[in-house]
Amino acid sequence: MTSLEHRQLKGITIKNIVVTIISTASIVFSVMTTYFELKGDISEVKTTQDAQNRVNEIRLKVLEGQVALLQREVEEIKRNN
């Protein structure tokens, strides 16, 4: 270790400051990486959910059409009997 690393500023060595800064940078990097991964995952889930919603809307419209057709057939059967 050099004499610079052994110098103290109010009881704190420069080595401790460097370790603290590097550790803090590492933690910030990990948090930012996790944040952006989660942001991407949320975006992917949103896209999937939008597609699923569109499929469900189409299915609902088809079912509504079938119900309307069946109602007309039931009315026709009632009239014929």
N, CA, C and O atoms as a printed pandas DataFrame, in Angstrom:
     atom_number atom_name residue_name chain_id  residue_number  x_coord  y_coord  z_coord
0              1         N          MET        A               1    0.831   -1.173    0.000
1              2        CA          MET        A               1    0.000    0.000    0.000
2              3         C          MET        A               1    0.880    1.242    0.000
3              4         O          MET        A               1    1.943    1.280    0.619
4              5         N          THR        A               2    0.414    2.229   -0.696
5              6        CA          THR        A               2    1.209    3.464   -0.765
6              7         C          THR        A               2    0.891    4.338    0.435
7              8         O          THR        A               2   -0.072    4.113    1.167
8              9         N          SER        A               3    1.726    5.330    0.604
9             10        CA          SER        A               3    1.512    6.237    1.731
10            11         C          SER        A               3    0.223    7.035    1.550
11            12         O          SER        A               3   -0.370    7.481    2.533
12            13         N          LEU        A               4   -0.221    7.221    0.289
13            14        CA          LEU        A               4   -1.465    7.941    0.026
14            15         C          LEU        A               4   -2.654    7.182    0.618
15            16         O          LEU        A               4   -3.589    7.783    1.148
16            17         N          GLU        A               5   -2.599    5.838    0.517
17            18        CA          GLU        A               5   -3.707    5.039    1.022
18            19         C          GLU        A               5   -3.769    5.032    2.544
19            20         O          GLU        A               5   -4.818    4.745    3.120
20            21         N          HIS        A               6   -2.656    5.345    3.197
21            22        CA          HIS        A               6   -2.617    5.338    4.656
22            23         C          HIS        A               6   -2.931    6.703    5.252
23            24         O          HIS        A               6   -3.108    6.813    6.466
24            25         N          ARG        A               7   -3.001    7.719    4.448
25            26        CA          ARG        A               7   -3.345    9.038    4.967
26            27         C          ARG        A               7   -4.795    9.031    5.424
27            28         O          ARG        A               7   -5.629    8.342    4.836
28            29         N          GLN        A               8   -5.089    9.769    6.436
29            30        CA          GLN        A               8   -6.438    9.784    6.973
30            31         C          GLN        A               8   -7.033   11.178    6.904
31            32         O          GLN        A               8   -6.346   12.181    7.096
32            33         N          LEU        A               9   -8.325   11.216    6.625
33            34        CA          LEU        A               9   -9.071   12.454    6.655
34            35         C          LEU        A               9  -10.123   12.278    7.743
35            36         O          LEU        A               9  -11.148   11.633    7.523
36            37         N          LYS        A              10   -9.876   12.840    8.893
37            38        CA          LYS        A              10  -10.784   12.723   10.041
38            39         C          LYS        A              10  -11.101   11.261   10.356
39            40         O          LYS        A              10  -12.265   10.923   10.573
40            41         N          GLY        A              11  -10.114   10.405   10.384
41            42        CA          GLY        A              11  -10.277    9.010   10.750
42            43         C          GLY        A              11  -10.683    8.092    9.622
43            44         O          GLY        A              11  -10.859    6.894    9.846
44            45         N          ILE        A              12  -10.838    8.608    8.422
45            46        CA          ILE        A              12  -11.239    7.786    7.281
46            47         C          ILE        A              12  -10.070    7.735    6.310
47            48         O          ILE        A              12   -9.548    8.773    5.903
48            49         N          THR        A              13   -9.665    6.540    5.944
49            50        CA          THR        A              13   -8.556    6.418    5.000
50            51         C          THR        A              13   -9.080    6.598    3.583
51            52         O          THR        A              13  -10.262    6.392    3.308
52            53         N          ILE        A              14   -8.190    6.980    2.705
53            54        CA          ILE        A              14   -8.558    7.160    1.293
54            55         C          ILE        A              14   -8.971    5.815    0.703
55            56         O          ILE        A              14   -9.857    5.748   -0.149
56            57         N          LYS        A              15   -8.323    4.746    1.163
57            58        CA          LYS        A              15   -8.682    3.412    0.686
58            59         C          LYS        A              15  -10.142    3.117    1.018
59            60         O          LYS        A              15  -10.865    2.581    0.179
60            61         N          ASN        A              16  -10.587    3.457    2.228
61            62        CA          ASN        A              16  -11.987    3.232    2.612
62            63         C          ASN        A              16  -12.936    4.050    1.745
63            64         O          ASN        A              16  -14.009    3.570    1.380
64            65         N          ILE        A              17  -12.557    5.262    1.418
65            66        CA          ILE        A              17  -13.388    6.112    0.554
66            67         C          ILE        A              17  -13.508    5.487   -0.833
67            68         O          ILE        A              17  -14.596    5.442   -1.408
68            69         N          VAL        A              18  -12.386    5.005   -1.368
69            70        CA          VAL        A              18  -12.390    4.389   -2.697
70            71         C          VAL        A              18  -13.259    3.133   -2.683
71            72         O          VAL        A              18  -14.048    2.916   -3.602
72            73         N          VAL        A              19  -13.119    2.311   -1.655
73            74        CA          VAL        A              19  -13.928    1.089   -1.549
74            75         C          VAL        A              19  -15.402    1.458   -1.452
75            76         O          VAL        A              19  -16.243    0.813   -2.077
76            77         N          THR        A              20  -15.720    2.482   -0.683
77            78        CA          THR        A              20  -17.109    2.914   -0.538
78            79         C          THR        A              20  -17.673    3.407   -1.860
79            80         O          THR        A              20  -18.807    3.076   -2.207
80            81         N          ILE        A              21  -16.914    4.180   -2.594
81            82        CA          ILE        A              21  -17.369    4.709   -3.887
82            83         C          ILE        A              21  -17.575    3.573   -4.883
83            84         O          ILE        A              21  -18.580    3.540   -5.593
84            85         N          ILE        A              22  -16.620    2.640   -4.936
85            86        CA          ILE        A              22  -16.744    1.521   -5.870
86            87         C          ILE        A              22  -17.937    0.640   -5.485
87            88         O          ILE        A              22  -18.680    0.193   -6.358
88            89         N          SER        A              23  -18.122    0.392   -4.202
89            90        CA          SER        A              23  -19.265   -0.418   -3.749
90            91         C          SER        A              23  -20.583    0.269   -4.085
91            92         O          SER        A              23  -21.524   -0.374   -4.550
92            93         N          THR        A              24  -20.647    1.580   -3.848
93            94        CA          THR        A              24  -21.861    2.334   -4.161
94            95         C          THR        A              24  -22.151    2.297   -5.660
95            96         O          THR        A              24  -23.299    2.125   -6.068
96            97         N          ALA        A              25  -21.115    2.457   -6.475
97            98        CA          ALA        A              25  -21.291    2.405   -7.928
98            99         C          ALA        A              25  -21.793    1.029   -8.354
99           100         O          ALA        A              25  -22.649    0.919   -9.232
100          101         N          SER        A              26  -21.263   -0.010   -7.736
101          102        CA          SER        A              26  -21.693   -1.372   -8.053
102          103         C          SER        A              26  -23.161   -1.572   -7.698
103          104         O          SER        A              26  -23.914   -2.161   -8.473
104          105         N          ILE        A              27  -23.566   -1.089   -6.542
105          106        CA          ILE        A              27  -24.966   -1.220   -6.119
106          107         C          ILE        A              27  -25.878   -0.438   -7.060
107          108         O          ILE        A              27  -26.926   -0.941   -7.467
108          109         N          VAL        A              28  -25.489    0.783   -7.406
109          110        CA          VAL        A              28  -26.293    1.599   -8.324
110          111         C          VAL        A              28  -26.417    0.898   -9.672
111          112         O          VAL        A              28  -27.499    0.877  -10.260
112          113         N          PHE        A              29  -25.333    0.331  -10.162
113          114        CA          PHE        A              29  -25.351   -0.380  -11.437
114          115         C          PHE        A              29  -26.311   -1.573  -11.366
115          116         O          PHE        A              29  -27.089   -1.801  -12.293
116          117         N          SER        A              30  -26.255   -2.331  -10.266
117          118        CA          SER        A              30  -27.146   -3.484  -10.106
118          119         C          SER        A              30  -28.606   -3.053  -10.057
119          120         O          SER        A              30  -29.462   -3.681  -10.679
120          121         N          VAL        A              31  -28.889   -1.995   -9.326
121          122        CA          VAL        A              31  -30.264   -1.509   -9.220
122          123         C          VAL        A              31  -30.766   -1.014  -10.571
123          124         O          VAL        A              31  -31.899   -1.303  -10.955
124          125         N          MET        A              32  -29.937   -0.276  -11.290
125          126        CA          MET        A              32  -30.349    0.242  -12.603
126          127         C          MET        A              32  -30.581   -0.903  -13.586
127          128         O          MET        A              32  -31.533   -0.874  -14.365
128          129         N          THR        A              33  -29.707   -1.914  -13.546
129          130        CA          THR        A              33  -29.871   -3.067  -14.435
130          131         C          THR        A              33  -31.186   -3.773  -14.144
131          132         O          THR        A              33  -31.939   -4.105  -15.059
132          133         N          THR        A              34  -31.453   -3.998  -12.872
133          134        CA          THR        A              34  -32.714   -4.646  -12.480
134          135         C          THR        A              34  -33.908   -3.808  -12.897
135          136         O          THR        A              34  -34.906   -4.342  -13.380
136          137         N          TYR        A              35  -33.813   -2.492  -12.713
137          138        CA          TYR        A              35  -34.905   -1.585  -13.089
138          139         C          TYR        A              35  -35.219   -1.693  -14.576
139          140         O          TYR        A              35  -36.381   -1.828  -14.960
140          141         N          PHE        A              36  -34.188   -1.635  -15.412
141          142        CA          PHE        A              36  -34.430   -1.671  -16.852
142          143         C          PHE        A              36  -34.920   -3.047  -17.305
143          144         O          PHE        A              36  -35.711   -3.138  -18.244
144          145         N          GLU        A              37  -34.462   -4.119  -16.653
145          146        CA          GLU        A              37  -34.979   -5.447  -16.983
146          147         C          GLU        A              37  -36.457   -5.545  -16.626
147          148         O          GLU        A              37  -37.255   -6.066  -17.405
148          149         N          LEU        A              38  -36.821   -5.044  -15.451
149          150        CA          LEU        A              38  -38.228   -5.066  -15.046
150          151         C          LEU        A              38  -39.081   -4.190  -15.949
151          152         O          LEU        A              38  -40.214   -4.543  -16.275
152          153         N          LYS        A              39  -38.541   -3.060  -16.349
153          154        CA          LYS        A              39  -39.270   -2.170  -17.254
154          155         C          LYS        A              39  -39.541   -2.877  -18.581
155          156         O          LYS        A              39  -40.633   -2.765  -19.139
156          157         N          GLY        A              40  -38.552   -3.597  -19.077
157          158        CA          GLY        A              40  -38.734   -4.359  -20.313
158          159         C          GLY        A              40  -39.746   -5.474  -20.148
159          160         O          GLY        A              40  -40.570   -5.712  -21.030
160          161         N          ASP        A              41  -39.679   -6.165  -19.003
161          162        CA          ASP        A              41  -40.638   -7.237  -18.743
162          163         C          ASP        A              41  -42.058   -6.694  -18.660
163          164         O          ASP        A              41  -42.990   -7.307  -19.180
164          165         N          ILE        A              42  -42.224   -5.558  -18.013
165          166        CA          ILE        A              42  -43.557   -4.946  -17.893
166          167         C          ILE        A              42  -44.070   -4.553  -19.271
167          168         O          ILE        A              42  -45.250   -4.733  -19.572
168          169         N          SER        A              43  -43.199   -4.025  -20.096
169          170        CA          SER        A              43  -43.600   -3.650  -21.456
170          171         C          SER        A              43  -44.031   -4.876  -22.244
171          172         O          SER        A              43  -45.017   -4.833  -22.980
172          173         N          GLU        A              44  -43.297   -5.963  -22.090
173          174        CA          GLU        A              44  -43.640   -7.210  -22.785
174          175         C          GLU        A              44  -44.986   -7.750  -22.301
175          176         O          GLU        A              44  -45.804   -8.195  -23.105
176          177         N          VAL        A              45  -45.208   -7.710  -21.007
177          178        CA          VAL        A              45  -46.484   -8.181  -20.448
178          179         C          VAL        A              45  -47.624   -7.305  -20.949
179          180         O          VAL        A              45  -48.703   -7.808  -21.262
180          181         N          LYS        A              46  -47.390   -5.996  -21.026
181          182        CA          LYS        A              46  -48.427   -5.084  -21.514
182          183         C          LYS        A              46  -48.784   -5.399  -22.970
183          184         O          LYS        A              46  -49.959   -5.409  -23.337
184          185         N          THR        A              47  -47.780   -5.651  -23.782
185          186        CA          THR        A              47  -48.022   -5.986  -25.181
186          187         C          THR        A              47  -48.810   -7.288  -25.289
187          188         O          THR        A              47  -49.752   -7.385  -26.076
188          189         N          THR        A              48  -48.428   -8.278  -24.507
189          190        CA          THR        A              48  -49.135   -9.559  -24.505
190          191         C          THR        A              48  -50.570   -9.378  -24.038
191          192         O          THR        A              48  -51.494   -9.958  -24.609
192          193         N          GLN        A              49  -50.756   -8.574  -23.004
193          194        CA          GLN        A              49  -52.101   -8.335  -22.483
194          195         C          GLN        A              49  -52.969   -7.613  -23.507
195          196         O          GLN        A              49  -54.148   -7.935  -23.652
196          197         N          ASP        A              50  -52.400   -6.640  -24.217
197          198        CA          ASP        A              50  -53.155   -5.942  -25.264
198          199         C          ASP        A              50  -53.602   -6.912  -26.349
199          200         O          ASP        A              50  -54.742   -6.856  -26.810
200          201         N          ALA        A              51  -52.701   -7.800  -26.755
201          202        CA          ALA        A              51  -53.052   -8.779  -27.783
202          203         C          ALA        A              51  -54.154   -9.710  -27.273
203          204         O          ALA        A              51  -55.093  -10.028  -28.003
204          205         N          GLN        A              52  -54.034  -10.143  -26.021
205          206        CA          GLN        A              52  -55.046  -11.024  -25.446
206          207         C          GLN        A              52  -56.389  -10.310  -25.355
207          208         O          GLN        A              52  -57.432  -10.918  -25.597
208          209         N          ASN        A              53  -56.373   -9.028  -25.009
209          210        CA          ASN        A              53  -57.616   -8.260  -24.944
210          211         C          ASN        A              53  -58.288   -8.185  -26.307
211          212         O          ASN        A              53  -59.509   -8.299  -26.414
212          213         N          ARG        A              54  -57.475   -7.991  -27.360
213          214        CA          ARG        A              54  -58.046   -7.935  -28.705
214          215         C          ARG        A              54  -58.677   -9.276  -29.084
215          216         O          ARG        A              54  -59.764   -9.317  -29.660
216          217         N          VAL        A              55  -57.988  -10.366  -28.757
217          218        CA          VAL        A              55  -58.528  -11.707  -29.049
218          219         C          VAL        A              55  -59.832  -11.914  -28.288
219          220         O          VAL        A              55  -60.801  -12.433  -28.841
220          221         N          ASN        A              56  -59.857  -11.512  -27.025
221          222        CA          ASN        A              56  -61.082  -11.675  -26.228
222          223         C          ASN        A              56  -62.231  -10.845  -26.788
223          224         O          ASN        A              56  -63.378  -11.291  -26.782
224          225         N          GLU        A              57  -61.935   -9.648  -27.268
225          226        CA          GLU        A              57  -62.984   -8.808  -27.879
226          227         C          GLU        A              57  -63.552   -9.482  -29.121
227          228         O          GLU        A              57  -64.763   -9.470  -29.337
228          229         N          ILE        A              58  -62.696  -10.060  -29.926
229          230        CA          ILE        A              58  -63.162  -10.752  -31.134
230          231         C          ILE        A              58  -64.029  -11.948  -30.751
231          232         O          ILE        A              58  -65.087  -12.170  -31.339
232          233         N          ARG        A              59  -63.570  -12.721  -29.758
233          234        CA          ARG        A              59  -64.359  -13.868  -29.305
234          235         C          ARG        A              59  -65.721  -13.419  -28.781
235          236         O          ARG        A              59  -66.743  -14.050  -29.049
236          237         N          LEU        A              60  -65.717  -12.329  -28.036
237          238        CA          LEU        A              60  -66.972  -11.812  -27.487
238          239         C          LEU        A              60  -67.924  -11.405  -28.604
239          240         O          LEU        A              60  -69.118  -11.698  -28.533
240          241         N          LYS        A              61  -67.414  -10.737  -29.633
241          242        CA          LYS        A              61  -68.268  -10.339  -30.749
242          243         C          LYS        A              61  -68.835  -11.550  -31.475
243          244         O          LYS        A              61  -69.999  -11.546  -31.876
244          245         N          VAL        A              62  -68.017  -12.589  -31.646
245          246        CA          VAL        A              62  -68.491  -13.817  -32.294
246          247         C          VAL        A              62  -69.590  -14.450  -31.453
247          248         O          VAL        A              62  -70.625  -14.857  -31.980
248          249         N          LEU        A              63  -69.365  -14.532  -30.144
249          250        CA          LEU        A              63  -70.379  -15.117  -29.265
250          251         C          LEU        A              63  -71.665  -14.302  -29.263
251          252         O          LEU        A              63  -72.757  -14.870  -29.244
252          253         N          GLU        A              64  -71.547  -12.979  -29.283
253          254        CA          GLU        A              64  -72.741  -12.130  -29.330
254          255         C          GLU        A              64  -73.507  -12.373  -30.618
255          256         O          GLU        A              64  -74.738  -12.407  -30.617
256          257         N          GLY        A              65  -72.782  -12.541  -31.715
257          258        CA          GLY        A              65  -73.431  -12.837  -32.991
258          259         C          GLY        A              65  -74.141  -14.175  -32.958
259          260         O          GLY        A              65  -75.251  -14.311  -33.473
260          261         N          GLN        A              66  -73.500  -15.163  -32.350
261          262        CA          GLN        A              66  -74.126  -16.484  -32.250
262          263         C          GLN        A              66  -75.360  -16.444  -31.352
263          264         O          GLN        A              66  -76.365  -17.090  -31.649
264          265         N          VAL        A              67  -75.291  -15.700  -30.271
265          266        CA          VAL        A              67  -76.442  -15.580  -29.371
266          267         C          VAL        A              67  -77.603  -14.909  -30.103
267          268         O          VAL        A              67  -78.748  -15.350  -29.994
268          269         N          ALA        A              68  -77.310  -13.855  -30.842
269          270        CA          ALA        A              68  -78.368  -13.169  -31.587
270          271         C          ALA        A              68  -79.010  -14.113  -32.599
271          272         O          ALA        A              68  -80.232  -14.129  -32.753
272          273         N          LEU        A              69  -78.183  -14.899  -33.288
273          274        CA          LEU        A              69  -78.703  -15.859  -34.259
274          275         C          LEU        A              69  -79.567  -16.912  -33.574
275          276         O          LEU        A              69  -80.644  -17.245  -34.068
276          277         N          LEU        A              70  -79.107  -17.433  -32.452
277          278        CA          LEU        A              70  -79.889  -18.427  -31.713
278          279         C          LEU        A              70  -81.198  -17.837  -31.193
279          280         O          LEU        A              70  -82.220  -18.523  -31.180
280          281         N          GLN        A              71  -81.178  -16.597  -30.773
281          282        CA          GLN        A              71  -82.411  -15.956  -30.315
282          283         C          GLN        A              71  -83.416  -15.846  -31.444
283          284         O          GLN        A              71  -84.610  -16.075  -31.251
284          285         N          ARG        A              72  -82.918  -15.488  -32.640
285          286        CA          ARG        A              72  -83.823  -15.415  -33.789
286          287         C          ARG        A              72  -84.394  -16.781  -34.124
287          288         O          ARG        A              72  -85.574  -16.897  -34.456
288          289         N          GLU        A              73  -83.569  -17.816  -34.040
289          290        CA          GLU        A              73  -84.045  -19.166  -34.329
290          291         C          GLU        A              73  -85.090  -19.608  -33.303
291          292         O          GLU        A              73  -86.086  -20.236  -33.662
292          293         N          VAL        A              74  -84.870  -19.287  -32.050
293          294        CA          VAL        A              74  -85.843  -19.628  -30.998
294          295         C          VAL        A              74  -87.145  -18.895  -31.246
295          296         O          VAL        A              74  -88.216  -19.491  -31.132
296          297         N          GLU        A              75  -87.081  -17.624  -31.581
297          298        CA          GLU        A              75  -88.308  -16.856  -31.888
298          299         C          GLU        A              75  -89.032  -17.482  -33.077
299          300         O          GLU        A              75  -90.259  -17.575  -33.076
300          301         N          GLU        A              76  -88.287  -17.906  -34.080
301          302        CA          GLU        A              76  -88.899  -18.514  -35.265
302          303         C          GLU        A              76  -89.563  -19.839  -34.917
303          304         O          GLU        A              76  -90.651  -20.144  -35.404
304          305         N          ILE        A              77  -88.894  -20.629  -34.063
305          306        CA          ILE        A              77  -89.472  -21.893  -33.634
306          307         C          ILE        A              77  -90.750  -21.665  -32.839
307          308         O          ILE        A              77  -91.730  -22.393  -32.998
308          309         N          LYS        A              78  -90.731  -20.646  -31.981
309          310        CA          LYS        A              78  -91.934  -20.326  -31.180
310          311         C          LYS        A              78  -93.085  -19.922  -32.077
311          312         O          LYS        A              78  -94.231  -20.294  -31.824
312          313         N          ARG        A              79  -92.791  -19.159  -33.128
313          314        CA          ARG        A              79  -93.849  -18.719  -34.041
314          315         C          ARG        A              79  -94.425  -19.892  -34.838
315          316         O          ARG        A              79  -95.622  -19.912  -35.123
316          317         N          ASN        A              80  -93.605  -20.847  -35.193
317          318        CA          ASN        A              80  -94.045  -21.989  -36.005
318          319         C          ASN        A              80  -94.835  -22.998  -35.182
319          320         O          ASN        A              80  -95.598  -23.781  -35.749
320          321         N          ASN        A              81  -94.680  -23.001  -33.898
321          322        CA          ASN        A              81  -95.411  -23.972  -33.064
322          323         C          ASN        A              81  -96.656  -23.395  -32.552
323          324         O          ASN        A              81  -97.398  -24.066  -31.834
